Amino acid sequence: MTITATTASIIQTDSIDVYYDDFKALKNIQLNIKEKSVTALIGPSGCGKSTFLRTLNRMNDLISGFRVEGNIFIKDQNIYDPKMDVVDLRKRVGMVFQRANPFPMSIYDNVAYGPRIHGIKHKLTLDEIVEKSLKAAALWDEVKDRLNTSAMGLSGGQQQRLVIARVLAIQPEIILMDEPASALDPISTSKIEQLILELKEKYTIVIVTHSMQQAARVSDETAFFLNGEVIEFDETNVIFTNPKEQQTEDYITGRFG
Ligand SMILES: Nc1ncnc2c1ncn2[C@@H]1O[C@H](COP(=O)(O)OP(=O)(O)OP(=O)(O)O)[C@@H](O)[C@H]1O
């Protein structure tokens, strides 16, 4: 394993092993993820990228047979500490999935949903949050005249940006994205990529992608996963132009996977 990415990190994983029953899905993962940057997780299908991503906000907790050994620290707080408030953790670490999953309600209510759950009831405050979040998700101009219509009427690309606005509305520190553009056309994909580059000014983003071009375009650092291990973790331009491990080179040049 070659790991040279360093500097101030918001997420530190300390030798993580993950099991689904007897199957060891992740082996000795040690990744430090830099604050306000984009970290891409790449690797062939089934190598553990999504499993790792989901350990970062404890999304795997409810899967029967799932077990994690080792610790993950976010800003020095051990998120697997039994005392950790998981609702608070998921507020701090938001998640965007492959398929946009807007709630079957209005555009406005989708974005206001999280703040309302966290106790914000004042209409003007909610209006402000909705506008700010939709602007930050680069969707405001397209929807400002139809905020009270159903989110289900938006295109796939717009729905994905709405989901990002919904995540932003609860002011996370970290946003996890699991193949956020894989179901989208090239123009919608490019909007999401542009958005990721804008969001990293304020947020830490960890993204799983099967597109090497996408990883190269949006990320600062890249981790290459294979068979549940991190083979190499480095600055993205190093991974794509001068990888140190043969397996990384074989993967990025399309020799397998
Ligand atoms: N709920 C589960 N129960 C049992 N095994 C699982 C479960 N989820 C994932 N796995 C196994 O763990 C391994 C890693 O899966 P994971 O989904 O993390 O890989 P991935 O790299 O994200 O794959 P893909 O790129 O296809 O999404 C695979 O062998 C998978 O079959």
The ligand as an ORCA input file, in Angstrom:
! r2SCAN-3c Opt
* xyz 0 1
  N     -25.169     -5.775      2.660
  C     -24.184     -6.596      2.291
  N     -24.149     -7.870      2.715
  C     -23.150     -8.714      2.352
  N     -22.116     -8.343      1.558
  C     -22.108     -7.106      1.093
  C     -23.116     -6.159      1.421
  N     -22.830     -4.996      0.810
  C     -21.692     -5.200      0.128
  N     -21.249     -6.460      0.289
  C     -20.039     -7.065     -0.302
  O     -18.923     -6.287      0.080
  C     -18.034     -6.116     -1.026
  C     -17.835     -4.645     -1.283
  O     -19.050     -4.106     -1.785
  P     -19.201     -2.545     -2.102
  O     -20.618     -2.315     -2.513
  O     -18.677     -1.768     -0.975
  O     -18.226     -2.396     -3.347
  P     -18.079     -1.214     -4.402
  O     -16.633     -1.091     -4.684
  O     -18.784     -0.017     -3.929
  O     -18.825     -1.815     -5.671
  P     -19.610     -1.072     -6.861
  O     -18.606     -0.251     -7.563
  O     -20.111     -2.222     -7.705
  O     -20.716     -0.278     -6.236
  C     -18.644     -6.883     -2.191
  O     -18.041     -8.154     -2.256
  C     -20.101     -6.987     -1.814
  O     -20.682     -8.155     -2.357
*
